[in-house]
Amino acid sequence: MSDLRDLYQQVILDHNRKPRNFRKIADANRTAEGYNPLCGDRITVEVRVEDGIVKDAAFQGAGCAISKAAASMMTASVIGKPETEVDALFRDVHAMLTGANGGPADVGKLAVFAGVREFPSRIKCATLAWHALQAALHGAGEPVSTE
């Protein structure tokens, strides 16, 4: 179990050091901002959606290692997926992190964040990008906050 936890930590640290999709999208058609007052994490998520499919996803901002790694892995995992699958993945990741509904069936590589559940104050760091993505996809005009 310790080896698996170490591997998960290494994945998170790698995504923090070299975040994937940390950029602007020139032709983004949906965007949202998120803020976590607890850590000071601030993130902007941009997506380009065509015919109900997330064609591109990216983020910018600053935050702790968990929030940055979560945004990196989130964007990588939603590109190419229909919005309905992205919504289901959000619910599964949220359930994994909070223990709601008995947890998810399968979240793939995103399972590296399962250990965050042991640190309740860090759950908001891991979900910030997901809440911003949901706001972008569903047209929330106000920035989202984890409070």
VENGIJO-V76274 format. One record per residue. N is the residue number from 1. OMEGA is omega in degrees with one decimal (none if undefined). Layout:
# VENGIJO-V76274
N;OMEGA
N;OMEGA
This chain:
# VENGIJO-V76274
1;179.8
2;178.5
3;179.1
4;178.1
5;177.9
6;178.3
7;179.5
8;178.8
9;179.3
10;177.8
11;179.9
12;179.3
13;178.1
14;179.6
15;175.6
16;-178.5
17;-178.1
18;-176.3
19;176.0
20;176.3
21;175.2
22;-173.6
23;171.9
24;173.5
25;-175.5
26;-176.5
27;177.5
28;177.4
29;174.7
30;-178.6
31;175.7
32;177.7
33;176.5
34;-177.6
35;175.8
36;-176.9
37;-178.4
38;-178.2
39;-173.9
40;178.9
41;174.2
42;-176.7
43;171.7
44;178.5
45;175.7
46;176.5
47;170.6
48;-178.3
49;175.8
50;178.4
51;176.6
52;-179.6
53;175.5
54;-177.5
55;178.3
56;178.2
57;-179.5
58;178.4
59;173.2
60;177.0
61;-178.7
62;178.5
63;-179.4
64;-177.7
65;-177.9
66;-178.1
67;-179.9
68;178.3
69;179.0
70;178.3
71;179.2
72;-178.7
73;178.3
74;-177.5
75;179.6
76;-175.3
77;-176.3
78;-179.7
79;179.5
80;-178.0
81;172.1
82;179.8
83;179.8
84;177.4
85;178.0
86;177.3
87;179.3
88;178.8
89;175.2
90;-179.3
91;-179.4
92;178.7
93;179.2
94;178.6
95;178.4
96;-175.4
97;-174.9
98;-177.1
99;179.4
100;176.0
101;178.7
102;179.4
103;-175.1
104;175.4
105;-177.5
106;177.2
107;177.1
108;-177.4
109;-179.6
110;177.1
111;177.7
112;-179.3
113;-178.4
114;-179.3
115;179.3
116;-179.5
117;179.3
118;-178.7
119;-172.9
120;-178.9
121;-179.2
122;178.8
123;179.9
124;176.7
125;-177.1
126;-177.3
127;-175.8
128;-178.5
129;179.4
130;178.1
131;177.0
132;177.9
133;178.4
134;178.2
135;178.9
136;-177.2
137;-174.5
138;168.6
139;176.4
140;-176.8
141;-177.9
142;173.0
143;178.3
144;177.9
145;177.8
146;178.6
147;none
